[in-house]
Amino acid sequence: MSNARLTEQELAEACQVDVKTVGRWAADEGRMPHPRHRWAASDVLGVEESMLWPDAVRKNLKTGVDREVIAVYPYRSACPKSVWRRLIGDADKELTFAGYTNYFLWLEIPNLRAALRRKAERGCRVRFLIGDPDSEVTRRREELEAVPLTVGTRIKITLDELSKLADSPGIEARHSDDHVAMSVFVFDDEMLVTPHLAHLVGHDSPMFHIQRCQEDGMFDRFAGHVAELWNAGRPVTDPDNH
């Protein structure tokens, strides 16, 4: 106010508030005026809103690793199919599907096989990290879920779909038992992450949409998780599993 050569009364008139209100703004740094009053005061004083009320700006802008979280869905099934289609369509370097069954992909994404084949032909690395249908981990998960379409059956459906892509270089698949509690799907610099809750199946668990914005942020942490699982994974070579 001193720099702008304004009195409390003049600022109050410019912001269309009582002069006592301006006095309370000056006396209490924690007091948060209505947005239109903040904007008016910033204009009259010739300074950024963040200089006068930094907390107001922080509450409306993500900072640090928070800015990597683009969206949060309470259920995986709440994520629009258009998001999956865009992420798959835009990726040109990496597509990694580290879901324990990956079964839902073949149902919810039209012509997925053809899309993956085209991506691989254009040099995109396509990887599937899936559970072993005959493992003890799978059996225990089936007991927890207790649904007619078992975990092992869902894995075998994915293996059958992948068998039809066996002639496409660049499409790889490995078994892992260590990601039954969390699915991570990577599309170049974006990813979708689903932590599986208790006995719930994947579509009933929450999902986070993350975009890489910095080193060692949320994206890099989950990407490192997937890389370790992939390196420790077992190639899908059993003829019975295609």
N, C-alpha and C positions, 0 to 999 in steps of 0.2 A: 504493500500500500504506500509505503514511504517512497519507494522508487518510482511508482506510478503517479505520485503526488495526489493521492486520493484519501479523503477522510472516510471514516466508517459510514457516515451518513451518505456520502456520495456513492460508495460501493453498494450500500443497501438499496439505494434508489435504482442503481443500474441493474441489480439482481432482482429487484421487485420483492424485497423482503424487509422486515423490520430491522432497524438499526441495532436492536438488542441481539438479533440473530447473528449479525456480523460479529458483534462482540464475543458471542459464544464460540463462533468459528475460530477466532483468534486465540481465545483463552484455552480451548480444549482441542488438542490435536487429534483426539480419538473421535470427535464428532464428525459425522459423515453427512454433508448436505445432500439434498435431492440432486440427481444428475443435472437437471436443467439449471439449477443454481450454481453447480460446480462449473458447468460450461460457460455460463454468463460471467462468473468471476474470472475465469481464465482469460476470456476474451478482453475484458475490461482492464485487467492487470497486465496483459501481454506476456503471460507465461504459460507453460504447459500445465495441464491438469495434474500430471504426475509429480510436479514440483510442489503443488499445494496439498494434494491428497494422494500420496503414493499408494496407500492401502487400497483405495478404490480401483486403481489401475491393476494392481496385483491380483485382485479378486476376479478380474475379468480377462486376464491374460495368463496363459500357461507359461511357466518359466522352467529352466533347467530340464530335467528328464521328463517332467510332466508334459511338455509340448510334443513328446513322441507318441502320446496316447491320443489317437484321432477320435475314436469312438468306443463306447462300452455298451454291450448288449447283455441284458439279464439272462437271456437264453440264446444259445447259438442259432436256434431256429428263427430268432427275431432279426437276424442280420439279413437284409434284402439280398435276394439272389443276384441282383444287378451288381452288388459289390463284388461277389465272387467272380462274376463274368468279367467285370472290368479288370480286376487284379490279374486274372489268368490271361486276359487278352493283351494287357499292357506289358507283361513281363517278357523280357527278351534274353535274360542271362540265366536266371534260376527260378525253377518251380520245385519246391520241396513240400511234400505232403507227409508230415510226420504225425499222422493220426493212427491210433492203434488198429482200427479196421478200415478207415477211409471209405466205408461202405456208402455213406450218404452222398458222396460226390457224384457217383454214377447215376443216382436217382434225381438229383436236384440240378445238375448242370448239363443241359442238352448237348449232345454230340461231344462229350468230353474226350472220348478216345480220339476222335478226328482232330480236335484242338491240340491235344498233347502231341500227336504225331506231327502236326504242322510245326509246332514249337521246336520239337527235337530236330526236325529237318532243317530248321533255320539257325541251329546252333545253340538253342537254349538247353541247359542241363535240367533234366526232369528226374526227380528222385522220389521214391516211395519208401518210407520207413514204416513197416507194418508188424503187427504182432504175429506170433507163431500160433496157428490154430490148434496145435496139439500140445502146447506148453502148459505147465502147471499154473502159470500166471493167468493164462486164458481161462483155464478151468475155474479158478477161484473167482475171477471176474464174472463168469457166467452165473455162479452161485449168488453173487451179490446182486446182479441185475435181475435175475429170475424173469426173463422175458422170452417169449416163444422163438423169436429170431435171435439165436445165440451169437455170442461174440465170435466163436469159431466159424459159424456159418457166414457171418458178415465178412470176416477176413477172407474166406474162400471165394466169396463173390468178387472181392477186389483182385485176388490172385487170378481168377478166371478172366477178368477184364484185362489185366496186365499181360496174360498169356497171348492175347490177341494183338499186343503191341511188341511182342518179342522180336520182331524183325526190324524194329526201329532203333537204330543206334542213338545213344544219348538218353535212353530211358532205362533207369536202373531201379532195382528193388532189393531191399535188405530186411531181414527180420530183427526185431529187438523186443525184449521183454520189459524194458526200463521206462517206457513212456505211456504205460497204461493209464496213468493218472493225469496226463496232460497232453494235449494235441497242439502242435505248432505247424502252421502252414506259411511258407515263405514265398513271396513274389518279388524278386529283386530286392528293393529297399523297403518293402512293406510286408507285414505279416499279420496273421490272425492267430490268436492264442486262446485256447480253451482249457482251463483247469477243471478237471472232472470232479464233481461233488459227490462224496459218499457213494451210494449205490446207483446214482442217476446215470442214465445213458447220455451220450454226448449232446444231443440236441436240447436237453433240459439243463445243461450247465452254462455258466456265463462265458462271454467271449470278449476279448479286447482286440481292437484294431490299432496296430502300432506302425509308425513310420520312422525310419532311421533319420536322426537329426544331429547326432554327435557320437563321439567315440565312447565306448564303455557305458552307453546308455541302456535303456530297456531293450531296444532292438538287438544290440550286440550281445547282451546277456543271454537272451533266448536263442540267438543264432549260435552262440558258443555251446549251449546245451544241445542243440540239434547236431552240431558238428561232432561232439563227443559221442553221442548215440550212434551216429552214422558210422564213425570210424570203428566202433566196437560191434557193429551189426554183423549179422551172418547173411551171406548172399542167398537169395532164394533160388535154390538149385534142385530141390526135391522134385522129381518127376510127378509125384502125386499132387504136388502143389503148383504144377506148371512152372 
